[in-house]
């Protein structure tokens, strides 16, 4: 599919970020963090942002509240829910249905929906937004961890891997790690 980058300043945009999907894709591919602020900036471009949502799962680990606060300070409405723990220890946490309901609800107020995910489960949502709501649907993700069928379904695709300097944040190495590396080079 040839992607047409058709953007008009008058377009009203809503952005929906599947944070867990993007966080783990970025960690697994690049051992880095995703710059969610830069993602939002480039999703909107020079258009009019109506709403932006970041869907997160609370797992009570480390400094997750700091991360959630950072997302809010970058312009996202953060929606969170607790991770589900099942008998036997299995854990599940996803926002597929919640994100879908929010996108369908907001679709009549926007021209463009930007999904930030690689999850192919959103294909029916994309088709519904395009065919029933008249929305242009754009996708931002890492191509290596994205459903090719999802990429083929959207109106425009941005592979975040093509500009790693812009979208990746490398974790800072601790003094211990730096000392360890210096000792290895001797």
Secondary structure by P-SEA (a helix, b strand, c coil): ccccccccccbbbbbbbaaaaaaaaaaacccbbbaaaaaaaaaaccccccbbbbbbbbccccaaaaaaaaaaaaccbbbbbcccccccbbbbbbaaaaaaaaaaaacccccbbbbccccccaaaaaaaaacccccbbbbbcccccccaaaaaacccccccccccccccccccccaaaaaaaaaaac
